[in-house]
């Protein structure tokens, strides 16, 4: 009998335990999964100075090509070498002047002879005019005397013109500098017979150099003639000013040339063809800024994460315009966004975040 009592008690205990396991229980509230606890920042307007940088080559401001204006004469003397400083009008080389001198003397002698002939023709013509109506001289003879006078005058004029031409040829046998500057190349040698138009010297006018900076279309709009420029070349920094802007972009690089006049020249270690970097005078601007920690680089692009009213984040592409001390000047924001201050590299679009209790009000980073 006691055995059955024990069995019944055990069965009842099992039933009570089963009921306890399968009976209704209190449901715990579901917890939300936050991706991150974040602090917020808001874009601020801030002034900054944007420096335009560029690269390019040092070049001659202007080069003068000095060539021969006569031909058929050999080079007799060369008076300058490459790198020499010259003055305007200075003789650089001389061609052999012997033949022009001989020809000039011959023409002078012929001119003197023609002058004597003209004087005789004048006397004869004067006599013919006096006697022409008196019958003392034949009409045909008088006409011949008058024609001889005209022919003698014409020959003298022609000889004078030839002598002037030969005098000019003699003067042009001297090659002179058209302007002050530096001889940068020499293309003749002693004894060489020159021809008209042949290049003999190349002159860097006034010794002036310039920097040909290459700028993209966006920067080109911010450059004006007269703007100050710092140029780094030859291990030194040189000053300059924008001289001219070429209004033509290269079809391949989409860049244009900006000519910058330099105060330095060959004496300061600058030479045509040298590579140089430069900075144009800063331009005062104003733009939206964010703390550097708020900007995330992802797949080669800059972006920030903004927090919506539902505390979910979404990415917003931005472009970095300038770097300040601890902030970045960016485009792509309007100023009202709530931006994740740091930790954006761990977030993805749609993630829900918890706003730091100490940052319920938007934090505004201090100015530089």
Buried (B, 14 or more C-beta within 10 A) or exposed (E): EEEEEEEEEEEEEEEEEEEEEEEEEEEEEEEEEEBBEBBBBBBBEBEBEBEBEBBBBBBBBEBBEBBBBBEBBEBBEBEBEEEBBBEEEBEBBBBBBEBBEEBBEEBBEBBEEBBEBBEEBBEBBEBBEEBBEEEEBEEEEBEBBBEBBEEBBEBBEEBBEBBEEBBEBBEBBBBBBBBBBBBBBBBBEEEBEBEEEBBBBBBBBBBBBBBBBBBBEEBBEEBEEEBEBBBBBBEEEBEBBBBEBEEEBEEEEEBBBBBBBBEBBBEEEBBBEBEBBBBBBEBEBEBBBBBBBBBBEEEEEBBBBBBEEEBBBBBBEBEBBBEBEEBBBBEBBEEEBBBBBBBBEEBEEEBBBEBEEEBEEBBEBEEE
